[in-house]
């Protein structure tokens, strides 16, 4: 059975790429073909005259299909700022329909396990009318939510889940990511999330040093 998911986070730097890369690795370890797309990324750096984003490169490395970088990351912008602002400053128009077309090119390749990773959180703007949620709705994929375990994460996670449900998409699961080494009452917060979120937890990634898909993968399971 072919599986595809849209990965979002409770906020910027929630750990979406770490979790996505680790899930792709888990799928590879099961002998599945894997593929990934980062439709729009900011903070790109020049590689032989072409802007490339480190998050997208990590996803490319975990894809078993031989994907050209342009397929993995069709829109790469230089400044590490909100995508719609970076696009405006670069003279580029972001549209959910065009990004969905780019994602479908990879989905059409038919990998066993494909991830589409968003940028920031669920309501990150693409332009004056659309957000990344519009892209997710066009693709119609179940969603994996990465929760940045810090003070305020319960509110962020619940609001994200409410928005995902309001947009008519199922939540396939969520991942707790301990990006910071310390969080007061961590276990109590985790228990509250387990109780309140309307989907299974796919794992809890501890604070890692170094941070890598190989280190994170053992802490995760694939969605059912």
C-alpha positions, 0 to 999 in steps of 0.5 A: 500500500502506497502511503503519503503524508503532509508533515507540519509543526507547531511552530518554526524549528519544531523539528519537522525535518529531523522527524521527516528524515527519521521516518523516511529512514525507518521506511527505508529500513523496512525495504520501502521505496521512499521520496520526499518534497519540501515545496518551499524553503527559505534560508537557501545557500548557493551550491555551484550557483544554485540555491539549495536548502539544508532541510531539503538536502536531508530529505533528498538523502533519505529518499531511495528514489533518485530525485533531482534537487529541483523535484525535492525543493521546487522553490528555494529562497535565500533569506531565512524568513517567512516564505511569503516575505522572502518570495516578495523580496525575490520577485517570486509569486507563491501559489498553492496550486503550483506547489501542489502540481510540483508535489504531485510530480513526486507523488506520481512516482509511486514510492511506498512512503512519501512525505511532503514537508511544510515550512513553519506551522500550519497557517504560514502564508504563501501570499495575501490569500493563501497559506500552506494549509491550502497546499495541504488541502489541495493534496488531501493527505493525512497530516503528521504533526511535530510538536516542539516540546517547550512551554506553550506546546499544549496550546500550540498543538491543540490549536494546530489540531483544530485547524487541521480538522477544520480544513478537513484533513485527518491527523495520522499521528503526532511526534513529540520532539525535545528540541531543547535539553530542558523543559519543566514538567516534561512528563506531565506535559507529554501525558497531557498531550497524549490525553488531549490530542486526537491521534496516536503519538508516533514517538518522542525524540529526545534531545539529541547530540548530534542531531541526525536521522540515524539518532532519531529513527529508533525513537519513532514508528511509522503511522498505521 
